[in-house]
């Protein structure tokens, strides 16, 4: 923090959080809500006491201000930095472009200075001036693309060059419309590929370094779950020094951390790496790596996709050959780069090749080590991923992911920094503990009593945390109906039954369109769209017809339009007003029985005497159901119906857990009652 700013603030006599929150709310033209006040006070207590907090705050609570106000007060008072981590670009932009600027202006006089904030992302998200000027090293990825795709990427790269002349941040998310991953790779580098500011001829103009410098001077740094995970996983510091982390959209934390900790290996990746280093080291070494990759391809082609509990001997031999060849190439490449400090172009190509070699080597080692010991004691899950026929450009690959990330989060996050986790959906089945287990937090009763938890960490200070549900400003029972179609048949594997399509058609007709259809698979969404387009008078959009953002925009602008889609719509749609009166969910969104990671996690929990189905499959389904149902009420005047066509929600034993995870709508099983209510809403609209 700049000294002149620090000196101007009387940090010994700052207003309390309640006074600051009142000023912030008034400054943005809002009105305080009881849940918002309660949450702000709880966050302040967590920051002061060091006790972690999980807080559920329904849509409309104003949770951003509720955590930002105590965060800013703490940062100013303690000359500290608070990191706010989000899962989506939309929330990042809301915080940086709207919430934080307005908050800073509103609190400037009370705090004695204007709070400083910044956004920080991974280096790959920023334009690299050096890569832009010298061009990317020859990219063998082009081999995987048809000529038309390569030409399209070239046009996108040209557009990036034009944008580079005007951008102040180099932030990929500011390039609208965006470009595909292949094009962006030509103008960006990873942290490992970066030459370093001292050696790069553009080091003083580097967008990524400038963002890091700004973050180092900020009171509040906004980042994403992926960078938060990298900061925890790596041995070097990625984020600026901070003592408090606020994790918004915390229901996605485990999946995002798991994704960062997942690695893959394909024969194509090995071949690309061999070609990348071929001009920098002796041919025989590069050829050895290329041949090792070529030997892997037919072996993978013969295997069935899915989880691998036993490593076939031939695959093991091939992975060992790849490991050894990559190691030999890396050793030779490091030697050749020792005298290349004055040749930035050669050094850049070498760093890119070395990064690929190290990733290939480390991933091969991880695969080989993943099969050591008894299955029940393993920490990683390995599976073979084969693309569908329509996605033939994606290679067949071995993948490896951690069985759980709780231990990582416990050691690298909760034991190091005070953490606040918040979302509209954290309490499942009436309890925070299903998600807390996945985060690596101890049972609440053990946390409250200060007893050691069951994680096997004898002698370590117990982790303390608490859970708080501040409710929602919505009157769910008066504003919404939960309709469970108990009379429909149990869903099968052969697509949507005719009874589902008939019920869906009648519900949409009663609502006059205005329907968001959330489906458990893209196949189901497309089937419903194709078959209902001939039955309905209302326009019907389906995910894949256009970009998701454009589809949501068209859906929001036309009250009669319906929108069908899958996973990204379950959590990513915010359409207040008359355009959305009906949310339909085709079936309980359990993970596929053959999902490698989910099935392995269930098996591991069962081996320890737990209920794997409830801890993994039911918990994930409850989270998605709650998120999907949460699309209905987005403003105080919204009214409507959430219709779940899967009768198991009413008839199965686990149905009670799932229902108690949903917002407290008025519930009915009577189709006629629901359709009459939808017709009344349509008439009123």
GIKACOR-V600551 format. One record per helix or strand. SS is the DSSP state (alpha for helix, beta for strand). FROM is the first residue (numbers start at 1). TO is the last residue. Records with the same first field share a line. If there is no record, write none. Layout:
SS: FROM-TO  FROM-TO
This chain:
alpha: 3-8  11-13  17-27  34-49  63-78  89-111  123-125  129-134  140-144  147-164  172-174  181-185  203-205  207-216  225-233  250-260  267-277  283-302  313-337  344-370  375-377  389-391  406-414  433-439  444-449  476-479  498-511  522-532  548-557  567-572  596-607  612-629  648-651  655-659  671-684
beta: 52-56  82-86  117-119  126-126  171-171  220-224  244-247  263-265  306-307  380-385  397-402  418-423  428-428  431-431  465-469  480-484  515-518  540-542  562-565  582-585  640-644  666-668
